[in-house]
Amino acid sequence: MPELTKVAQIKDIPVGESIAVQCGRERVAIFNIDGNYYAVSDMCPHAGGPLSQGYVKGTRVSCPWHGWQFDLCPVDENPNDGVCRFPIHIQGEDILVEI
Ligand code: FES
């Protein structure tokens, strides 16, 4: 059964920024792109690089270790690229991730 975990408040992730948070066993990267939030596994499927520290252009993030690129698309558009995507919920000022 999916579990909602509060990971941050809106003020914690300004537009264009990202953070990494621990949700149970999962380390999750949260991105704010133009006010839209995206949550993906913070572990690159190539060799485990921290996607939360990657370079973002548009809705694509480049892994900081070797440059593989991934689309920060919504969960229901899963491109099957090895990156787990998680639904985000905004409740008031809180950001919650569905694991
Ligand atoms: S670890 Fe991400 S591209 Fe190699």
py3Dmol code that shows the C-alpha trace and the ligand (Angstrom):
import py3Dmol

protein = """\
ATOM      1  CA  MET A   1       0.000   0.000   0.000  1.00  0.00           C
ATOM      2  CA  PRO A   2       1.444   3.425  -0.947  1.00  0.00           C
ATOM      3  CA  GLU A   3       2.691   5.553   1.898  1.00  0.00           C
ATOM      4  CA  LEU A   4       2.763   9.375   1.999  1.00  0.00           C
ATOM      5  CA  THR A   5       5.850  10.843   3.616  1.00  0.00           C
ATOM      6  CA  LYS A   6       6.363  14.541   4.287  1.00  0.00           C
ATOM      7  CA  VAL A   7       9.777  15.344   2.878  1.00  0.00           C
ATOM      8  CA  ALA A   8       9.977  19.132   2.871  1.00  0.00           C
ATOM      9  CA  GLN A   9       8.096  22.382   2.767  1.00  0.00           C
ATOM     10  CA  ILE A  10       7.651  24.429  -0.376  1.00  0.00           C
ATOM     11  CA  LYS A  11      10.045  27.088   0.951  1.00  0.00           C
ATOM     12  CA  ASP A  12      12.797  24.454   1.215  1.00  0.00           C
ATOM     13  CA  ILE A  13      13.084  23.958  -2.564  1.00  0.00           C
ATOM     14  CA  PRO A  14      13.172  27.213  -4.555  1.00  0.00           C
ATOM     15  CA  VAL A  15      12.446  27.129  -8.281  1.00  0.00           C
ATOM     16  CA  GLY A  16      15.385  25.538 -10.110  1.00  0.00           C
ATOM     17  CA  GLU A  17      16.696  23.784  -6.996  1.00  0.00           C
ATOM     18  CA  SER A  18      16.682  20.183  -5.817  1.00  0.00           C
ATOM     19  CA  ILE A  19      17.215  18.319  -2.579  1.00  0.00           C
ATOM     20  CA  ALA A  20      17.766  14.718  -1.544  1.00  0.00           C
ATOM     21  CA  VAL A  21      15.725  13.154   1.245  1.00  0.00           C
ATOM     22  CA  GLN A  22      15.505   9.762   2.852  1.00  0.00           C
ATOM     23  CA  CYS A  23      12.068   8.082   2.629  1.00  0.00           C
ATOM     24  CA  GLY A  24      12.287   4.806   4.469  1.00  0.00           C
ATOM     25  CA  ARG A  25      14.819   2.765   2.537  1.00  0.00           C
ATOM     26  CA  GLU A  26      14.619   4.988  -0.515  1.00  0.00           C
ATOM     27  CA  ARG A  27      16.791   8.050  -1.115  1.00  0.00           C
ATOM     28  CA  VAL A  28      14.703  10.418  -3.217  1.00  0.00           C
ATOM     29  CA  ALA A  29      15.667  13.464  -5.254  1.00  0.00           C
ATOM     30  CA  ILE A  30      13.052  16.228  -5.290  1.00  0.00           C
ATOM     31  CA  PHE A  31      13.196  18.857  -8.048  1.00  0.00           C
ATOM     32  CA  ASN A  32      11.316  22.139  -8.393  1.00  0.00           C
ATOM     33  CA  ILE A  33      11.080  23.035 -12.058  1.00  0.00           C
ATOM     34  CA  ASP A  34       9.097  26.212 -12.647  1.00  0.00           C
ATOM     35  CA  GLY A  35       6.927  25.446  -9.631  1.00  0.00           C
ATOM     36  CA  ASN A  36       6.279  21.825 -10.617  1.00  0.00           C
ATOM     37  CA  TYR A  37       7.735  19.196  -8.321  1.00  0.00           C
ATOM     38  CA  TYR A  38       9.234  15.884  -9.402  1.00  0.00           C
ATOM     39  CA  ALA A  39      10.492  13.007  -7.283  1.00  0.00           C
ATOM     40  CA  VAL A  40      12.848  10.344  -8.573  1.00  0.00           C
ATOM     41  CA  SER A  41      15.233   7.869  -7.054  1.00  0.00           C
ATOM     42  CA  ASP A  42      18.452   9.673  -6.104  1.00  0.00           C
ATOM     43  CA  MET A  43      20.465   6.793  -7.504  1.00  0.00           C
ATOM     44  CA  CYS A  44      21.437   6.823 -11.165  1.00  0.00           C
ATOM     45  CA  PRO A  45      20.844   3.401 -12.757  1.00  0.00           C
ATOM     46  CA  HIS A  46      24.299   3.510 -14.373  1.00  0.00           C
ATOM     47  CA  ALA A  47      26.524   3.497 -11.288  1.00  0.00           C
ATOM     48  CA  GLY A  48      24.555   5.142  -8.474  1.00  0.00           C
ATOM     49  CA  GLY A  49      25.343   8.807  -9.034  1.00  0.00           C
ATOM     50  CA  PRO A  50      23.262  11.322  -7.036  1.00  0.00           C
ATOM     51  CA  LEU A  51      20.700  12.681  -9.506  1.00  0.00           C
ATOM     52  CA  SER A  52      19.763  15.377  -6.962  1.00  0.00           C
ATOM     53  CA  GLN A  53      23.136  16.984  -7.741  1.00  0.00           C
ATOM     54  CA  GLY A  54      22.719  16.744 -11.483  1.00  0.00           C
ATOM     55  CA  TYR A  55      22.490  19.543 -14.024  1.00  0.00           C
ATOM     56  CA  VAL A  56      18.904  20.298 -15.031  1.00  0.00           C
ATOM     57  CA  LYS A  57      17.876  21.748 -18.369  1.00  0.00           C
ATOM     58  CA  GLY A  58      14.176  21.936 -19.034  1.00  0.00           C
ATOM     59  CA  THR A  59      12.802  18.749 -17.542  1.00  0.00           C
ATOM     60  CA  ARG A  60      15.973  16.712 -18.160  1.00  0.00           C
ATOM     61  CA  VAL A  61      18.543  15.991 -15.493  1.00  0.00           C
ATOM     62  CA  SER A  62      22.106  14.970 -16.306  1.00  0.00           C
ATOM     63  CA  CYS A  63      23.783  12.689 -13.821  1.00  0.00           C
ATOM     64  CA  PRO A  64      26.779  14.492 -12.259  1.00  0.00           C
ATOM     65  CA  TRP A  65      29.034  11.438 -12.552  1.00  0.00           C
ATOM     66  CA  HIS A  66      28.976  10.431 -16.240  1.00  0.00           C
ATOM     67  CA  GLY A  67      26.282  12.554 -17.828  1.00  0.00           C
ATOM     68  CA  TRP A  68      23.491  10.077 -18.485  1.00  0.00           C
ATOM     69  CA  GLN A  69      20.287  12.009 -18.952  1.00  0.00           C
ATOM     70  CA  PHE A  70      16.795  11.335 -17.660  1.00  0.00           C
ATOM     71  CA  ASP A  71      13.470  13.042 -18.154  1.00  0.00           C
ATOM     72  CA  LEU A  72      11.773  14.244 -14.980  1.00  0.00           C
ATOM     73  CA  CYS A  73       8.419  13.324 -16.463  1.00  0.00           C
ATOM     74  CA  PRO A  74       5.285  12.581 -14.464  1.00  0.00           C
ATOM     75  CA  VAL A  75       4.965   9.147 -12.921  1.00  0.00           C
ATOM     76  CA  ASP A  76       2.319   7.988 -15.386  1.00  0.00           C
ATOM     77  CA  GLU A  77       4.676   8.657 -18.311  1.00  0.00           C
ATOM     78  CA  ASN A  78       7.293   6.243 -17.049  1.00  0.00           C
ATOM     79  CA  PRO A  79       9.836   5.892 -19.898  1.00  0.00           C
ATOM     80  CA  ASN A  80      11.193   2.643 -18.445  1.00  0.00           C
ATOM     81  CA  ASP A  81      14.736   4.027 -18.217  1.00  0.00           C
ATOM     82  CA  GLY A  82      15.681   2.482 -14.889  1.00  0.00           C
ATOM     83  CA  VAL A  83      14.850   5.535 -12.780  1.00  0.00           C
ATOM     84  CA  CYS A  84      12.026   5.151 -10.260  1.00  0.00           C
ATOM     85  CA  ARG A  85       9.579   8.047 -10.225  1.00  0.00           C
ATOM     86  CA  PHE A  86       7.300   8.813  -7.300  1.00  0.00           C
ATOM     87  CA  PRO A  87       4.059  10.777  -7.086  1.00  0.00           C
ATOM     88  CA  ILE A  88       4.275  14.126  -5.298  1.00  0.00           C
ATOM     89  CA  HIS A  89       1.463  15.617  -3.264  1.00  0.00           C
ATOM     90  CA  ILE A  90       1.287  19.216  -2.079  1.00  0.00           C
ATOM     91  CA  GLN A  91      -0.755  19.762   1.076  1.00  0.00           C
ATOM     92  CA  GLY A  92      -0.723  23.367   2.175  1.00  0.00           C
ATOM     93  CA  GLU A  93       2.965  24.232   2.517  1.00  0.00           C
ATOM     94  CA  ASP A  94       4.080  20.604   2.760  1.00  0.00           C
ATOM     95  CA  ILE A  95       5.578  18.402   0.050  1.00  0.00           C
ATOM     96  CA  LEU A  96       4.776  14.721   0.411  1.00  0.00           C
ATOM     97  CA  VAL A  97       6.101  11.811  -1.605  1.00  0.00           C
ATOM     98  CA  GLU A  98       4.166   8.638  -2.241  1.00  0.00           C
ATOM     99  CA  ILE A  99       6.449   5.652  -1.834  1.00  0.00           C
TER     100      ILE A  99
END
"""
ligand_1 = """\
4
FES
S 26.501 7.090 -12.409
Fe 25.090 8.295 -13.526
S 25.870 8.353 -15.520
Fe 27.229 7.079 -14.433
"""
view = py3Dmol.view(width=600, height=400)
view.addModel(protein, "pdb")
view.setStyle({"model": 0}, {"cartoon": {"style": "trace"}})
view.addModel(ligand_1, "xyz")
view.setStyle({"model": 1}, {"stick": {}})
view.zoomTo()
view.show()
